[in-house]
Amino acid sequence: MLLITLLFLPESHSFLHWFHLSIDSGQQGLVYGNMRKEILKLYLINWNLLWLLLVFV
């Protein structure tokens, strides 16, 4: 179970790194930035649900 969780950690880290780089790389516009934030929120929610599922199984 822990091993499966660890497999997902590098992926989430690289996603967060890409997300921060894309925000810092310049002014793409508020709408574009907000869209990225919504995608990040959905990604984190899905990851947390998957983690909870693994814990209870």
Residue pairs with C-beta under 8 A, 6 or more apart in sequence:
1 54
1 55
4 54
5 51
5 54
8 47
8 50
8 51
12 43
12 44
12 47
15 40
15 43
16 40
19 36
19 40
22 28
22 36
23 33
23 36
